[in-house]
Amino acid sequence: MNMTGPGGKGLRLTAFRGVRYVPGLVTGLSAVTSPPYDVVVRPDGLHHLESADPHNIVRLILPQGPTPASRHRQAARTLERWLADGVLAADPEPALYVYEQYGDGILQRGVIGALALSPPADGVVLPHEDVMDDIVEDRADLMRTTATNLEPLLLTYQGEDADETAAVLDRVRERAPLLATTTEDGFAHRLWSVTDPAEQAAISHGLARHQALIADGHHRWATYLRLREEHEGAGPWAYGLVLLVDTARYPLRVRAIHRLLHGLPVATAVAALDGVCRVRTLPGTLPEALEALAAATAEGNAFLLAGDGRFHLADHPDPALLARTVRSDRPQAWRRLDATVLHSALLDTVWRVPDAPDHISYIHDTEAAVRKAEQDGGTAVLLHPVREEVVRELARQGVTMPRKSTSFGPKPATGLVLRTLDPA
């Protein structure tokens, strides 16, 4: 069912003058794009992107320097230089952008625009994960210093059969795209510019009946809201760059985000689970172990531990431990989440691993998590993904999941279109 927020308010999307790479001045669009900042695996993924082209967008979203302030100033100087050199240029007139990507058997199509930032109480945009203040402050300072939305958030909504927005998107995609590229992951990307006022109005009117779920970008959304409070009035800081996708037409994939526990060897982690969980060492490959994890999660909480060349399935956590460690003032669906049990019962109580970067890394790619655990002598904790309907229902109840509980995809490529916040 499609809904607006509690106050009857819905999404308000407006056109903007997108800032884009000028194709003739870069190696190629695929060489200057990047995954979202928090998906880039550092430092190997960062170095790979930096070497792809000297103008890769990663130099703006993950600038390098000895301190946060110096990194952010470096990003601002780089952005200013690219604009002065004509590597990046603003489109001649305000537009909404239809964005499509296809690959690995999945098609995603949505619209990029500047979304009016409404207070959380309005319920127009629903977060579903907690955020960490230090990450929000880092992103906020980067955005202040560059005065630019460098990458869009991914928001989802559920459209209707006779949907004005969908009708315009279908019509626009029959035209020649503004740009087209294929990134090294095999995904094809196309972008169209919608400058006709009537088409812009139809898209905006269709979206105004809906609320949206944050699929990717909780820290950036919190950054938008923080900076909106710092800038009075209805200027550019009252809006944020987003991609809106109708998941009734284009369902996204929901994947888990895995944990890499630094300094905790697998043998130590497994030994600490004695009497807490049932633990079995599995024969076979990673895909076979993941199948066993999926079967186990159908019956209850389960986790896959890796890092010593083998896979250990931990399931059937002690009910007394869960009763003692998991908050009782949350809905049952939240209490049963694997991420809830992992953080409340295992990380906080059994393993006593602080949720801080020195102790835990969050990794989207399953093979990368296992490989890094084996290289570093740590423990990779692999999770099974949560169903989207569970995420959405908890969000509508105003209940946030533990941070980095889900990974919706495919994520938009960063670098196809930017939005400046400089009123000049």
Residue, then its C-alpha position, 0 to 999 in steps of 0.5 A: m500500500n502506498m502512503t504519505g507521511p503521518g501529516g499527509k505530506g509526501l515526497r517533494l522532488t525538484a530539478f537542479r543543474g547537474v554537474r557532470y564529467v565532460p567525456g572528452l576530458v577524461t579517459g572514459l565515464s567508467a574510469v571516473t565513476s565509483p561505488p558509494y564511499d562506504v562500499v569502496v574496500r580500502p585501501d586496495g579498492l581505493h588505489h585501484l580507483e585512483s589509478a583508473d583515471p586521475h579524475n576518478i570521483v573517489r578523490l572527492i568522496l574519499p580524499q586522502g590526507p593526514t587529518p579529516a580537515s586536510r582531506h576535506r580541503q583537498a577534496a574542495r581544491t580538487l573539485e574547484r580545479w576540475l571545474a576550472d579546467g572544464v573536466l566537470a561542468a554544470d548542465p545548461e538548465p535545471a533537470l530531473y535525471v532518469y537513471e537506469q542500470y542493468g546487469d547480473g539479471i537485474l534492471q533498476r530504473g529511477v529518477i534523480g533529483a533534489l529532494a526537499l528535506s522534511p523533519p523525521a517526524d513527518g515520516v516522509v523518508l523512513p530510515h531503518e538503520d542507526v548511524m554513528d555520529d563520527i561518520v555523520e560529522d565526517r560526511a557533514d564536514l566534507m559536504r560543508t567544505t566542498a558545498t556539493n552533494l557528491e553522490p545520491l542516496l538510494l531511496t525506494y517507494q512503492g508506486e501504483d498501476a496508473d503512476e504518472t512518474a512511471a509513465v514519464l520514465d518509460r517515455v523518456r527512456e525511448r529517447a537517446p540517453l545523455l550518457a551511457t557507460t558500462t562499469e567494470d562490474g559488468f553493469a550498464h548505466r544510462l542517464w537521461s535529462v528531463t528538462d521539459p517543465a510538464e514532464q518534471a511536474a508529472i514526475s513530481h506530482g506522482l511522487a508527492r503521494h508517496q513516502a520513501l524508505i532509505a535503501d542506502g545512505h543513512h549517514r548521508w541522510a543524517t548529514y543532509l538533516r544536520l546541515r539543513e539545521e545549520h542553514e536557515g531558509a529554503g535555500p539549496w541546503a534544504y534539499g538533498l541529492v537522491l535517486l528514487v526507485d519504485t520497487a513495485r516495478y523494479p525490486l532491489r536485491v537485499r544483501a547482508i553486510h558482514r562483520l570483520l572482527h579484528g584481533l579475534p581469531v576464529a579459534t577464540a571466537v568459536a571457543a567463547l560460543d561453547g554453551v552459548c550456541r550450537v557450533r558446527t564446522l562445515p565441509g565444502t566451499l563458501p557457496e555450500a556454507l552459505e546455503a547451510l546458513a540460509a537453511a539455518t536462518a529459516e529456523g532461527n538466528a544463525f551466523l557463519l564464522a570464517g577466517d581459518g580456512r574453514f566455515h563454522l555455523a553457529d546457531h540456536p543461541d541460548p534463549a536465556l542469553l537472548a532474554r538477558t541481553v536483547r532489549s525487550d522494549r522493541p517489536q518481536a521482529w526487531r528482537r529476532l533480527d540476526a544483527t540484533v542478536l549478533h550485536s546485543a548478545l555475541l559482540d557486546t556480551v560474549w566476545r566483548v568486541p567494541d563497535a568501533p573501527d579499530h575492532i570491527s569493519y563492515i564489508h559488503d562482499t562475502e568473499a572479500a570478508v573471508r579473504k581479509a579475515e584469513q589474511d589478518g587472522g581475524t574472524a569474519v561473521l557472515l550474515h544472511p540478508v533480511r527480507e525487504e518487507v521486514v525492513r519496511e515494516l519496522a521503518r514504518q513503526g519508527v524502529t531502526m535496525p542495528r547499523k549496517s544491517t542491510s545492503f540494497g542494490p544495485k547501488p547507483a554509480t557515484g560520479l554520473v551527476l553531482r549537485t552543487l550547493d553554492p548559490a552562486 
